Amino acid sequence: DSGVTQTPKHLITATGQRVTLRCSPRSGDLSVYWYQQSLDQGLQFLIQYYNGEERAKGNILERFSAQQFPDLHSELNLSSLELGDSALYFCASSLLQGTTGTDTQYFGPGTRLTVL
Amino acid sequence: TQLLEQSPQFLSIQEGENLTVYCNSSSVFSSLQWYRQEPGEGPVLLVTVVTGGEVKKLKRLTFQFGDARKDSSLHITAAQPGDTGLYLCSSNTDKLIFGTGTRLQVFP
């Protein structure tokens, strides 16, 4: 158990819909990262928040947005869903900003999103 | 664009065999991480290598960072079924990226 929790574990929805994925970081960690993992694209970094502020952006689509709340939990919002958005979405947390590359990231168990 | 290429993509071996997986890039990295991901779970960090030429050991796993800090290898001695999983390398020099992964299956 990494200490990072994600809800829901599974989500099935239809194209065009909007969903929200939730992540609670490990106690004391200030950074939250979101990743998308699909069979054809591998593990792709989407976005990072540090202490409530956006810290780094990866391959995140404009239809996707995220935020980190004062209690440090984070939500990833996916809208106008397409079939190709079906994937595993992971949240990870780390203590610091992660700029040195040596800040350990702890991954949650993931949310499996299926868009029908 | 920085890319991390891993090879082989798939590896299926018998318990007790040795294996090496590789992570290569055309870019220089300040550090590189190796993760293992088991089915239905998130990746778990195995090691971080920082210095060119660095070798780190974790029980039967040996990690090496290339002298030029553009490549890394992971060697597993006497593989066991518990080593089965997806092995990912990752770096955060300019942008947070993960390699394409090596899917290892160890049969008893």
Boltz contact constraints between the chains, C-beta under 6 A:
constraints:
  - contact:
      token1: [A, 42]
      token2: [B, 100]
      max_distance: 6.0
  - contact:
      token1: [A, 42]
      token2: [B, 101]
      max_distance: 6.0
  - contact:
      token1: [A, 43]
      token2: [B, 98]
      max_distance: 6.0
  - contact:
      token1: [A, 45]
      token2: [B, 96]
      max_distance: 6.0
  - contact:
      token1: [A, 90]
      token2: [B, 42]
      max_distance: 6.0
  - contact:
      token1: [A, 101]
      token2: [B, 30]
      max_distance: 6.0
  - contact:
      token1: [A, 101]
      token2: [B, 31]
      max_distance: 6.0
  - contact:
      token1: [A, 101]
      token2: [B, 92]
      max_distance: 6.0
  - contact:
      token1: [A, 102]
      token2: [B, 31]
      max_distance: 6.0
  - contact:
      token1: [A, 102]
      token2: [B, 48]
      max_distance: 6.0
  - contact:
      token1: [A, 104]
      token2: [B, 45]
      max_distance: 6.0
  - contact:
      token1: [A, 107]
      token2: [B, 42]
      max_distance: 6.0
  - contact:
      token1: [A, 107]
      token2: [B, 43]
      max_distance: 6.0
  - contact:
      token1: [A, 108]
      token2: [B, 42]
      max_distance: 6.0
  - contact:
      token1: [A, 109]
      token2: [B, 41]
      max_distance: 6.0
  - contact:
      token1: [A, 109]
      token2: [B, 42]
      max_distance: 6.0
  - contact:
      token1: [A, 110]
      token2: [B, 42]
      max_distance: 6.0
